[in-house]
Structures are given as C-alpha cells and as structure tokens.
Amino acid sequence: MQIIAENKLVTCVDKGLMKLWNLDDKNYGKTIVNEFKCGSDIFAIKKNPFNSNQIATGGKENDLKIWNLNKAEPIFKAKNVSDNWIQLREPVWVTAIDFVDENRVVVGTGHHQVRVYDLKTGIRRPIYNLNYGENPLTALMVLPDSSNRVIVGNTRGEMEMIDLRSATSKNDQCKTVKKYKGFQGTIKSIHIENSPLYNLNGSNLCVATCGLDRFLRVHHVESSMLLSKVYLKSRLNCLLFSKHEPTRPEHKKTEEIEEDQISIVNSEDLGTDDLWSDIETIVDEHPSLIKKSKKKLEKRLQDFDSESLKDEDQKDSDGFLKPKSLKKIRKIK
C-alpha cells in the first residue's frame, strides 16, 4: 500500500491487481477510481515522490515497471541484463524499489544485486549492476539529501550504507560507507526521517527499521549509533513515520486514601471475626498432645548431648577422632 495524496491511496496484492482508492472524509466512504493488473508475483511497490501520478512495481520474474496511474499503463519497462559468462539467463527477482530522483530508480533483488535505472536516457537495462553480500536484499531506501547514498538491508540482518558512484567497469561490488549493527533477523522495512530529538554532530537524520526479530530500532544515520530499541511482540512487516504526536487518553484521578482512613479499616469491616471464632482450638480440648511433643523434644536433646560427649572422649591430642578399630592388613603371598 502506498499513500498518494491526502485522500488517495494505492493497494496491490501479490497476484498483481492494483487499485487506486479515493477516500471521502465527509461520508467516511471509499471508492475505486481505477483498477488494473501489473503482472504476477509482486514483491515491491513504491510511489514516485517527485511525481504523484507514477508508481513503480516489481516481483519474481516480473521486472521493474513504472505506471501512470491516470492512464493505467506502464511508461517504462525494464529489460533484463545480458546473459552471464556461460550464456545462461539471469533470473529476475525485484524485492525493493526506491527513487533517487525524478529520473533514476534504484532496485534491490533477491539475488543480492543493486541495480540503477535511468529513465531519461531511454535505456531499458540498468546503468549500474552492483553486487552486495551473498544474501537476498529485502529493503532499501535512498538518503533524502540526493547524495547517491543508499541504505540496504538483507535477510541475514545486515544493514549498510552504500555509495552508488562506486560502480566502474572493473568493479561491480558495492562500496560500503557505514555499517549499522544490532540486528538478529531479516530486515523488512527501512525508513529515513529527520528527528529533532536526536541531533548529533549537527545532523538529526535517523533511520528506523523493523523486521522478523520483532524489534523496532532507530539509528543515527551519520554516526550509525543505536538510539532506540523497542520490542513489539509480533513479526513486523513495515513502518511509517507520523508527523502528529500521539494523543494520550485522559485518566480519571483516583481518590487518595488518607492515613487516618486506612487506620479505621479493621477486621470487623472485612468480616473475619466470625470466621476465627468458629475455628476449634486444639490447646483447650487436647492438652495431651502438648505433653507428648515436649517429651519427644527433651529426649532428642538428651540424645544429642550424649553423642557430643562421646565424640569429645574419642578425640586425640590433635583434635581428630580416633578410629574405633584397626583392620589387620593381610599380606598376599
């Protein structure tokens, strides 16, 4: 789901059915403005922040497409890269999409690749095809300062900032700028936003992440410091920043009980006097039990004293117990 405007949003299912909804605040209703199919096995959907009428989609064996929501037709269809060195086709699996600017789109794949497309040139194949790690990419987001830096995350819980300008004809590996630590599972969503609460080194840019380890984490982008970590009980799929502060419900003030009022509460108010009065007392009715227990206790004390005296008699000059008997050692012939 992507929010296009204040009263418009786009939904898409994995089978490829995309719908444009118009929300009416007055009547609390919703109507479908447009509906079309964008292919099967959709894994990623992203609106163009520079053009609200465009939205990008991609999935498994469903390469990048950029759609015009007004006309319900694609204005760009990506073409797969050329065959590998053994003349085999490269599989397509788009898992994450974001826009660098109005014309450039960055894509993360399930085959640990970061690809950059330029719509202005008219070339359908990616202008950059970089490799990142050995695990499928699940989320990425471009920094809002238009510096060609992208934060990517994968299924192993690795999140790093990479520089897209590191691509050359001889090097196809992503250049790591910063690393963010503390993850224990797949990263499902990455979102970058300015937060005035965390201003470090003159920068208040923060990145929030969530995933299958059930934690929401907030890192500082420039210092890569972990600022906050919250356990949210369920496996998380996505997150979104809100410009509005959460409203707390007003609680009724509880009446405070004074010390004088507490002292007034006694057993009569609790209704326990009748309960204790009904219980039979063993001391008055069975005094013989007390005598027997006293005799047993006295006998145990006497036995303990006699044993302790015997042990003292058996001790030698050094304070050790003497052996009661010595066994004869037989010699084996």
Secondary structure by P-SEA (a helix, b strand, c coil): cccccccccccccccbbbbbbbbbcccccccccccccccccccccccccccccbbbbccccccbbbbccccccccbbbbbccccccbbbbbbbbcbbbbccccbbbbbcccbbbbbbbcccccccccbbbbcccccccccccccccccbbbbbcccbbbbbbbcccccccccbbbbccccccccccccbbbbbbbcccccccccbbbbbbccccbbbbbccccccccccccccccccbbbbbccccccccccccccccaaaaaacccccccaaaaaaaccccccccaaaaaaaaaaaaaaaaaaaaaaaaaaaaccccccccccbbbbbbbcc
